[in-house]
Amino acid sequence: YFKISSQINDDPTTYFYGADYDGFGGEGRISKRDELFFYQLTCFERDVMTPTWYNKAVFYQIFPDRFFNGNENEYVSGRKKNSFIYATKEDTPYYIKDSTGNVVRWDFFGGNLQGIIKKIPYLKQLGITGIYLNPIFLATTNHRYDTNDFMKIDPMLGDEIDFKESCGQTAQCWNA
Protein backbone atom coordinates (compact mmCIF):
# COMPACT_ATOMS: atom_id res chain seq x y z
CA TYR A 1 0.00 0.00 0.00
CA PHE A 2 0.97 3.65 -0.23
CA LYS A 3 0.73 6.14 2.63
CA ILE A 4 -0.09 9.74 1.77
CA SER A 5 0.13 12.40 4.46
CA SER A 6 -0.90 16.01 4.01
CA GLN A 7 -1.51 19.01 6.16
CA ILE A 8 -4.03 21.69 5.24
CA ASN A 9 -4.52 24.63 7.62
CA ASP A 10 -2.75 22.82 10.48
CA ASP A 11 -5.03 19.79 10.03
CA PRO A 12 -2.90 16.65 9.39
CA THR A 13 -4.58 13.95 7.34
CA THR A 14 -3.29 10.51 6.36
CA TYR A 15 -4.63 8.40 3.52
CA PHE A 16 -3.74 4.85 2.57
CA TYR A 17 -4.10 3.53 -0.96
CA GLY A 18 -3.78 -0.18 -1.60
CA ALA A 19 -5.17 -3.43 -2.95
CA ASP A 20 -8.76 -4.45 -2.32
CA TYR A 21 -9.83 -7.47 -0.23
CA ASP A 22 -10.17 -9.99 -3.02
CA GLY A 23 -6.43 -10.13 -3.70
CA PHE A 24 -6.93 -10.17 -7.46
CA GLY A 25 -5.35 -6.79 -8.12
CA GLY A 26 -7.18 -4.32 -10.29
CA GLU A 27 -7.97 -0.86 -9.03
CA GLY A 28 -6.82 0.05 -5.57
CA ARG A 29 -8.80 2.09 -3.10
CA ILE A 30 -8.37 4.69 -0.38
CA SER A 31 -9.06 3.35 3.06
CA LYS A 32 -7.78 2.76 6.57
CA ARG A 33 -4.46 0.94 6.61
CA ASP A 34 -5.75 -2.20 8.34
CA GLU A 35 -8.34 -2.72 5.60
CA LEU A 36 -5.80 -2.81 2.77
CA PHE A 37 -3.55 -5.51 1.35
CA PHE A 38 -0.09 -5.28 -0.17
CA TYR A 39 0.30 -5.22 -3.93
CA GLN A 40 2.22 -7.99 -5.60
CA LEU A 41 3.13 -8.09 -9.26
CA THR A 42 4.33 -11.42 -10.59
CA CYS A 43 5.54 -11.39 -14.18
CA PHE A 44 6.57 -14.50 -16.06
CA GLU A 45 6.28 -16.22 -19.40
CA ARG A 46 4.05 -19.24 -19.05
CA ASP A 47 6.00 -21.64 -21.31
CA VAL A 48 9.52 -20.74 -20.15
CA MET A 49 11.19 -23.43 -18.06
CA THR A 50 13.57 -22.46 -15.26
CA PRO A 51 17.05 -23.88 -15.98
CA THR A 52 17.89 -26.84 -13.73
CA TRP A 53 21.05 -25.21 -12.37
CA TYR A 54 19.05 -22.18 -11.20
CA ASN A 55 16.93 -24.18 -8.76
CA LYS A 56 19.99 -25.07 -6.68
CA ALA A 57 22.08 -21.96 -7.33
CA VAL A 58 23.58 -19.91 -4.51
CA PHE A 59 23.47 -16.27 -5.60
CA TYR A 60 25.55 -13.38 -4.33
CA GLN A 61 24.14 -9.89 -4.89
CA ILE A 62 26.79 -7.32 -5.73
CA PHE A 63 26.47 -3.57 -5.22
CA PRO A 64 29.33 -2.80 -7.65
CA ASP A 65 30.49 0.54 -6.20
CA ARG A 66 30.90 -0.97 -2.74
CA PHE A 67 32.28 -4.37 -3.79
CA PHE A 68 35.90 -4.04 -4.97
CA ASN A 69 38.03 -1.68 -7.07
CA GLY A 70 40.02 -3.76 -9.54
CA ASN A 71 41.89 -0.88 -11.19
CA GLU A 72 45.63 -0.48 -10.82
CA ASN A 73 46.34 1.54 -7.65
CA GLU A 74 42.55 1.50 -7.02
CA TYR A 75 42.13 4.46 -9.38
CA VAL A 76 38.48 5.55 -9.67
CA SER A 77 37.51 5.86 -13.34
CA GLY A 78 34.80 8.06 -14.83
CA ARG A 79 34.45 10.41 -11.88
CA LYS A 80 31.14 12.26 -11.78
CA LYS A 81 30.57 15.98 -11.36
CA ASN A 82 29.48 16.89 -7.81
CA SER A 83 30.36 13.50 -6.38
CA PHE A 84 32.40 12.53 -3.34
CA ILE A 85 35.08 9.82 -3.61
CA TYR A 86 36.21 8.23 -0.34
CA ALA A 87 39.92 8.15 0.44
CA THR A 88 39.92 4.74 2.15
CA LYS A 89 37.76 1.63 2.32
CA GLU A 90 37.38 2.20 6.06
CA ASP A 91 35.60 5.55 5.64
CA THR A 92 32.00 5.59 6.84
CA PRO A 93 29.47 6.40 4.10
CA TYR A 94 28.07 9.90 4.50
CA TYR A 95 25.58 11.59 2.22
CA ILE A 96 25.94 15.35 1.84
CA LYS A 97 22.43 16.80 1.90
CA ASP A 98 20.90 20.24 1.47
CA SER A 99 18.56 21.91 3.97
CA THR A 100 15.56 20.00 2.59
CA GLY A 101 17.24 16.61 2.97
CA ASN A 102 18.00 16.01 -0.71
CA VAL A 103 21.38 14.46 -1.47
CA VAL A 104 23.58 17.02 -3.27
CA ARG A 105 26.82 15.01 -3.35
CA TRP A 106 26.57 11.28 -4.00
CA ASP A 107 29.33 9.25 -2.43
CA PHE A 108 31.39 6.60 -4.21
CA PHE A 109 33.99 4.06 -3.10
CA GLY A 110 35.12 3.14 -6.62
CA GLY A 111 34.18 -0.53 -6.95
CA ASN A 112 33.94 -1.61 -10.58
CA LEU A 113 33.55 -4.45 -13.07
CA GLN A 114 37.29 -5.20 -12.99
CA GLY A 115 36.94 -5.66 -9.23
CA ILE A 116 34.15 -8.18 -9.78
CA ILE A 117 36.27 -10.03 -12.35
CA LYS A 118 39.18 -10.25 -9.90
CA LYS A 119 36.92 -11.65 -7.15
CA ILE A 120 35.18 -14.35 -9.24
CA PRO A 121 37.55 -17.13 -8.05
CA TYR A 122 36.98 -16.03 -4.43
CA LEU A 123 33.19 -16.12 -4.90
CA LYS A 124 33.45 -19.62 -6.36
CA GLN A 125 35.57 -20.67 -3.37
CA LEU A 126 32.75 -19.47 -1.07
CA GLY A 127 30.32 -21.78 -2.87
CA ILE A 128 28.62 -19.03 -4.87
CA THR A 129 27.25 -20.33 -8.19
CA GLY A 130 25.60 -17.18 -9.54
CA ILE A 131 25.87 -13.42 -9.16
CA TYR A 132 23.16 -10.79 -9.23
CA LEU A 133 24.33 -7.25 -9.98
CA ASN A 134 22.67 -4.08 -8.83
CA PRO A 135 22.21 -1.79 -11.86
CA ILE A 136 25.42 -1.02 -13.75
CA PHE A 137 24.05 1.49 -16.26
CA LEU A 138 24.89 5.19 -16.49
CA ALA A 139 23.28 6.97 -13.52
CA THR A 140 23.76 9.81 -11.06
CA THR A 141 23.66 7.83 -7.81
CA ASN A 142 25.90 5.11 -6.40
CA HIS A 143 23.09 2.52 -6.39
CA ARG A 144 22.16 3.38 -10.01
CA TYR A 145 18.44 2.72 -9.66
CA ASP A 146 18.00 6.15 -11.26
CA THR A 147 19.41 4.97 -14.59
CA ASN A 148 20.00 7.74 -17.15
CA ASP A 149 20.84 5.48 -20.09
CA PHE A 150 20.05 1.75 -20.18
CA MET A 151 22.30 1.32 -23.22
CA LYS A 152 25.52 2.53 -21.56
CA ILE A 153 27.61 1.03 -18.76
CA ASP A 154 28.39 3.67 -16.11
CA PRO A 155 32.00 4.81 -16.80
CA MET A 156 32.78 4.65 -13.08
CA LEU A 157 32.22 0.89 -13.30
CA GLY A 158 33.92 0.29 -16.64
CA ASP A 159 32.72 -0.13 -20.18
CA GLU A 160 31.13 -2.69 -22.46
CA ILE A 161 34.46 -4.48 -22.92
CA ASP A 162 34.75 -4.90 -19.13
CA PHE A 163 31.16 -6.14 -18.98
CA LYS A 164 31.74 -8.72 -21.72
CA GLU A 165 34.93 -9.83 -19.97
CA SER A 166 33.06 -10.21 -16.66
CA CYS A 167 30.41 -12.34 -18.38
CA GLY A 168 33.08 -14.47 -20.04
CA GLN A 169 35.12 -14.90 -16.85
CA THR A 170 32.00 -15.79 -14.88
CA ALA A 171 30.88 -18.39 -17.41
CA GLN A 172 34.40 -19.84 -17.65
CA CYS A 173 34.78 -20.08 -13.87
CA TRP A 174 31.44 -21.70 -13.10
CA ASN A 175 31.33 -23.94 -16.16
CA ALA A 176 34.81 -25.34 -15.50
Sequence and secondary structure as in RCSB ss.txt:
>XXXX:A:sequence
YFKISSQINDDPTTYFYGADYDGFGGEGRISKRDELFFYQLTCFERDVMTPTWYNKAVFYQIFPDRFFNGNENEY
VSGRKKNSFIYATKEDTPYYIKDSTGNVVRWDFFGGNLQGIIKKIPYLKQLGITGIYLNPIFLATTNHRYDTNDF
MKIDPMLGDEIDFKESCGQTAQCWNA
>XXXX:A:secstr
 EEEEEEETTEEEEEEEEB TTSS SS EEE GGG B        TT    HHHHT  EEEE HHHH   SGGG 
  S  TTEEE SSTTS    EE TTS EEEEEE    HHHHHHHHHHHHHTT  EEEE   EE SSSS TT SEE
EEE TTT  HHHHHHHHHHHHHHHH 
